[in-house]
Amino acid sequence: MNRKKELLEAFFLIILFLFIIAQLVLPETGIGGVLNEGSMAILFFGIGIFCICSIVKKKKKEKSALILGIGLSIFAFIFGYRISERLIKDLMEGPHMIHLTSVTERETNEISSDEFYGLKNTHEITVLCYLRTERIFKFVDDK
C-alpha cells in the first residue's frame, strides 16, 4: 500500500513538472497563449493539491511546517482560481479587435521572432486579443 502511494506521488510530481515545461515551451500568442494561461492555472491548482497532500502526510510532525503548507496551499488555490476565472471569462466572450497605435519594444518582447520581424518598424497594429488575460490571439493584417 505504501508503494502505491509513493508511485502516485511520483506520478503527480511528473505531471506538475510537465506543466512547468509547458510554461517554458508554449508561445505567448495565438492558441498556444491560451493553452499557456490554462496550464498556469492547472499548475497552481496542482501545487495547492501537493501542499495539502504533504500537510496530511506530515501533520503531526511540525506545526510550523503545517502552517506554512496551509498558507502556501491557500495562496496557490487563490492564484489558480484568479487565473482560471480570467481565462474562462475571456473564452466565453471571445477575442476583441483592438487597434494599437503605439507599439513599443517592451510589448514586442513576449512574441515570437517571426511575429517580431513582421512588426519591425511598425507603430500601429490591429490585433485580436483577450482583454482580461491580455493574450494576443491573432495579428490582423489591415493593409
GUKOLTI-802573 format. One line per field, with one value per residue (C-alpha): residue number from 1; residue in three letters; x, y, z. Coordinates in nm, 3 decimals. Layout:
! residues N
num <- [NUM ...]
residuo <- [Ala ...]
px <- [X ...]
py <- [Y ...]
pz <- [Z ...]
This chain:
! residues 143
num <- [1 2 3 4 5 6 7 8 9 10 11 12 13 14 15 16 17 18 19 20 21 22 23 24 25 26 27 28 29 30 31 32 33 34 35 36 37 38 39 40 41 42 43 44 45 46 47 48 49 50 51 52 53 54 55 56 57 58 59 60 61 62 63 64 65 66 67 68 69 70 71 72 73 74 75 76 77 78 79 80 81 82 83 84 85 86 87 88 89 90 91 92 93 94 95 96 97 98 99 100 101 102 103 104 105 106 107 108 109 110 111 112 113 114 115 116 117 118 119 120 121 122 123 124 125 126 127 128 129 130 131 132 133 134 135 136 137 138 139 140 141 142 143]
residuo <- [Met Asn Arg Lys Lys Glu Leu Leu Glu Ala Phe Phe Leu Ile Ile Leu Phe Leu Phe Ile Ile Ala Gln Leu Val Leu Pro Glu Thr Gly Ile Gly Gly Val Leu Asn Glu Gly Ser Met Ala Ile Leu Phe Phe Gly Ile Gly Ile Phe Cys Ile Cys Ser Ile Val Lys Lys Lys Lys Lys Glu Lys Ser Ala Leu Ile Leu Gly Ile Gly Leu Ser Ile Phe Ala Phe Ile Phe Gly Tyr Arg Ile Ser Glu Arg Leu Ile Lys Asp Leu Met Glu Gly Pro His Met Ile His Leu Thr Ser Val Thr Glu Arg Glu Thr Asn Glu Ile Ser Ser Asp Glu Phe Tyr Gly Leu Lys Asn Thr His Glu Ile Thr Val Leu Cys Tyr Leu Arg Thr Glu Arg Ile Phe Lys Phe Val Asp Asp Lys]
px <- [0.000 0.287 0.450 0.128 0.118 0.479 0.409 0.104 0.305 0.585 0.331 0.175 0.515 0.594 0.263 0.345 0.689 0.527 0.310 0.623 0.781 0.462 0.505 0.850 0.761 0.417 0.408 0.263 0.034 -0.222 -0.393 -0.068 -0.109 -0.450 -0.308 -0.019 -0.263 -0.466 -0.158 -0.054 -0.388 -0.360 -0.003 -0.112 -0.403 -0.158 0.081 -0.209 -0.309 0.052 0.077 -0.244 -0.120 0.207 0.017 -0.198 0.107 0.315 0.052 0.177 0.548 0.595 0.340 0.538 0.552 0.178 0.108 0.343 0.185 -0.167 -0.065 0.107 -0.185 -0.433 -0.213 -0.180 -0.556 -0.640 -0.385 -0.504 -0.865 -0.790 -0.605 -0.875 -1.153 -1.000 -0.932 -1.286 -1.442 -1.217 -1.304 -1.675 -1.655 -1.415 -1.131 -1.177 -1.030 -0.807 -0.606 -0.277 -0.129 0.195 0.378 0.689 0.983 0.853 0.533 0.723 0.934 0.664 0.602 0.778 1.067 0.857 0.591 0.858 1.012 0.666 0.616 0.958 0.927 0.553 0.398 0.034 -0.121 -0.459 -0.485 -0.745 -0.682 -0.838 -0.892 -0.862 -0.560 -0.407 -0.312 -0.289 -0.482 -0.407 -0.240 -0.483 -0.337 -0.524 -0.328]
py <- [0.000 0.237 0.164 0.255 0.594 0.663 0.581 0.805 1.090 1.045 1.044 1.364 1.534 1.431 1.583 1.908 1.908 1.870 2.175 2.370 2.268 2.371 2.720 2.741 2.591 2.725 3.057 3.375 3.444 3.252 2.937 2.847 3.159 3.041 2.696 2.862 3.052 2.736 2.534 2.806 2.774 2.395 2.425 2.640 2.409 2.118 2.295 2.356 1.990 1.882 2.110 1.966 1.610 1.698 1.853 1.541 1.316 1.513 1.688 1.561 1.624 2.003 2.275 2.547 2.331 2.276 2.649 2.719 2.441 2.567 2.922 2.808 2.590 2.874 3.110 2.855 2.790 3.161 3.233 2.936 3.045 3.401 3.282 3.031 3.282 3.537 3.269 3.128 3.475 3.559 3.235 3.296 3.648 3.563 3.779 4.152 4.350 4.629 4.882 4.962 5.297 5.287 4.955 4.969 4.733 4.622 4.493 4.301 4.110 3.849 3.747 3.502 3.606 3.563 3.794 4.042 4.070 4.119 4.408 4.565 4.939 4.920 5.172 5.078 4.735 4.568 4.254 4.011 3.973 3.857 4.156 4.002 3.781 4.032 3.749 3.830 3.569 3.686 3.972 4.123 4.239 4.560 4.660]
pz <- [0.000 0.082 -0.254 -0.433 -0.257 -0.349 -0.715 -0.715 -0.561 -0.815 -1.100 -0.964 -0.944 -1.302 -1.417 -1.232 -1.393 -1.737 -1.670 -1.573 -1.903 -2.083 -1.935 -2.088 -2.428 -2.516 -2.704 -2.555 -2.852 -3.053 -2.931 -2.755 -2.541 -2.428 -2.351 -2.168 -1.946 -1.879 -1.793 -1.548 -1.367 -1.357 -1.229 -0.934 -0.852 -0.863 -0.627 -0.389 -0.400 -0.345 -0.039 0.106 0.049 0.222 0.513 0.555 0.541 0.794 1.006 1.343 1.296 1.282 1.346 1.164 0.850 0.884 0.897 0.606 0.400 0.468 0.373 0.056 -0.050 0.009 -0.194 -0.477 -0.489 -0.489 -0.762 -0.970 -0.925 -1.039 -1.350 -1.444 -1.378 -1.617 -1.877 -1.864 -1.890 -2.186 -2.364 -2.306 -2.451 -2.728 -2.857 -2.916 -3.202 -3.076 -3.273 -3.100 -3.200 -3.005 -3.029 -2.812 -2.774 -2.434 -2.591 -2.858 -2.601 -2.545 -2.906 -3.135 -3.357 -3.675 -3.534 -3.421 -3.769 -3.912 -3.669 -3.713 -3.783 -3.725 -3.489 -3.538 -3.544 -3.511 -3.300 -3.181 -2.810 -2.488 -2.262 -1.915 -1.974 -2.217 -2.454 -2.823 -3.017 -3.370 -3.554 -3.806 -4.134 -4.212 -4.522]
